Amino acid sequence: PTTDSPTKNPTAAIATSEPTASLSCTGMSISVNVFTDKYPGETSWTLTNLCTDQTQESVGLDALYTAEATEYSNTYCVPPAEYTFEISDAYRDGICCGFGDGEYEVIYDGKGVASGGEFGESDSTTFGSCEPAPTSPPTLPPTGSPT
């Protein structure tokens, strides 16, 4: 279910779309966790699929982050690919430390791939791969015994 209003509870999960249960995700799971500063409406982010050059997910200014000092946690099911995650602050002072102790974390396929809070206008990280996952070589059938 989608929660429409944020809460001051640091473990609150606020979703922009229906959350995807990890068992039903046929792609890769990506979680974006943002703890807002005193000006949450200045924060936005974009997840770009570099294999297709398309925006996979995004949150715009004043779109999701409306409560200060609040944790927002969103999980998305995305295709396996190489991605760039870019978080931006419209006032160009990051989300930590001048006006609150904001921070962010991105988890892709169960691994932390990006985190921070102290940046100017934006911070970006690239992770994943456009190459298919390696597969095991085929097993050859046994051969007859030598004669």
C-alpha positions as CSV (number, residue, x, y, z in Angstrom):
1,P,0.0,0.0,0.0
2,T,1.1,3.6,-0.6
3,T,1.4,6.0,2.3
4,D,0.3,9.5,1.4
5,S,1.6,11.5,4.4
6,P,5.0,11.4,5.9
7,T,5.6,10.8,9.6
8,K,8.4,11.8,12.0
9,N,9.1,8.1,12.7
10,P,12.6,7.5,11.3
11,T,11.5,4.0,10.2
12,A,8.5,5.1,8.2
13,A,8.3,3.9,4.6
14,I,6.9,6.4,2.2
15,A,6.4,5.1,-1.4
16,T,5.8,7.0,-4.6
17,S,4.5,3.9,-6.3
18,E,3.3,0.5,-5.1
19,P,6.2,-1.1,-3.2
20,T,7.5,-4.2,-4.8
21,A,7.9,-7.3,-2.6
22,S,11.4,-8.8,-3.1
23,L,9.9,-12.2,-3.9
24,S,7.8,-10.9,-6.7
25,C,10.5,-8.8,-8.4
26,T,11.8,-10.6,-11.5
27,G,14.5,-8.0,-12.1
28,M,16.8,-6.3,-9.6
29,S,15.6,-4.6,-6.4
30,I,16.8,-1.0,-5.7
31,S,16.1,0.9,-2.6
32,V,16.5,4.6,-2.2
33,N,16.5,5.8,1.4
34,V,16.6,9.6,2.1
35,F,16.6,11.3,5.5
36,T,15.6,14.8,4.8
37,D,17.3,18.1,6.0
38,K,15.4,21.2,7.0
39,Y,14.4,22.0,3.4
40,P,13.2,18.6,2.0
41,G,11.4,20.2,-1.0
42,E,14.8,21.1,-2.5
43,T,15.8,17.4,-2.8
44,S,15.3,15.5,-6.1
45,W,16.9,12.4,-7.7
46,T,17.1,10.5,-11.0
47,L,18.0,6.9,-11.7
48,T,19.2,6.6,-15.3
49,N,19.5,3.2,-17.1
50,L,22.7,3.7,-19.1
51,C,22.0,0.6,-21.2
52,T,18.9,2.2,-22.6
53,D,19.7,5.9,-21.9
54,Q,16.3,6.2,-20.2
55,T,15.2,7.5,-16.9
56,Q,14.2,4.4,-14.9
57,E,12.9,6.2,-11.7
58,S,12.9,9.7,-10.4
59,V,11.6,12.0,-7.7
60,G,11.2,15.7,-8.5
61,L,11.4,18.9,-6.4
62,D,8.5,19.2,-3.9
63,A,7.2,15.8,-5.2
64,L,7.8,13.4,-2.3
65,Y,10.0,14.9,0.3
66,T,7.8,17.3,2.2
67,A,8.6,16.8,5.9
68,E,11.9,17.8,7.4
69,A,14.1,15.4,9.4
70,T,12.1,12.4,8.1
71,E,13.3,9.1,6.5
72,Y,11.7,8.2,3.2
73,S,12.4,4.6,2.0
74,N,11.4,3.5,-1.5
75,T,12.0,0.1,-3.2
76,Y,11.7,-0.4,-6.9
77,C,12.0,-3.4,-9.2
78,V,14.3,-2.6,-12.2
79,P,15.9,-4.6,-15.0
80,P,19.5,-5.6,-14.5
81,A,21.6,-2.8,-16.0
82,E,24.2,-0.1,-15.5
83,Y,22.7,2.9,-13.7
84,T,23.7,6.4,-12.6
85,F,21.9,7.6,-9.5
86,E,22.1,11.4,-9.2
87,I,20.7,13.3,-6.2
88,S,20.4,17.0,-6.3
89,D,19.7,19.9,-4.0
90,A,18.0,23.0,-5.6
91,Y,19.7,25.4,-3.2
92,R,23.1,23.8,-3.9
93,D,24.0,23.0,-0.3
94,G,23.4,19.3,-0.2
95,I,21.3,17.7,2.5
96,C,23.9,17.8,5.3
97,C,25.1,19.6,7.4
98,G,24.4,23.3,7.2
99,F,20.6,23.0,7.5
100,G,20.0,19.6,9.1
101,D,21.6,16.2,9.1
102,G,20.2,14.7,6.0
103,E,21.6,11.7,4.2
104,Y,20.9,9.2,1.5
105,E,21.7,5.6,0.7
106,V,21.1,3.5,-2.4
107,I,21.0,-0.3,-2.2
108,Y,21.1,-2.3,-5.5
109,D,20.8,-6.1,-5.5
110,G,21.3,-6.1,-1.7
111,K,24.5,-4.1,-1.8
112,G,25.1,-0.5,-0.8
113,V,26.2,1.3,-3.9
114,A,25.9,5.0,-3.0
115,S,25.5,7.1,0.2
116,G,26.3,10.6,1.5
117,G,24.7,13.9,2.3
118,E,27.5,16.5,2.1
119,F,27.6,17.7,-1.5
120,G,26.9,21.0,-3.3
121,E,24.4,21.0,-6.2
122,S,24.4,17.2,-6.8
123,D,26.1,13.9,-6.2
124,S,26.2,11.0,-8.6
125,T,27.3,7.3,-8.6
126,T,27.4,4.7,-11.4
127,F,26.9,1.0,-10.7
128,G,25.8,-2.2,-12.3
129,S,26.6,-3.4,-15.8
130,C,25.1,-3.6,-19.2
131,E,26.7,-7.0,-19.7
132,P,24.6,-10.1,-19.0
133,A,25.4,-12.0,-15.8
134,P,28.0,-14.7,-16.4
135,T,26.7,-18.2,-16.8
136,S,28.4,-21.5,-16.1
137,P,29.9,-23.3,-19.0
138,P,27.9,-26.3,-20.2
139,T,28.8,-29.6,-18.7
140,L,30.1,-32.1,-21.3
141,P,28.6,-35.6,-21.2
142,P,31.0,-38.4,-20.1
143,T,33.0,-40.0,-22.8
144,G,33.5,-43.7,-23.3
145,S,36.5,-45.4,-21.7
146,P,39.7,-45.6,-23.7
147,T,40.5,-48.7,-25.7
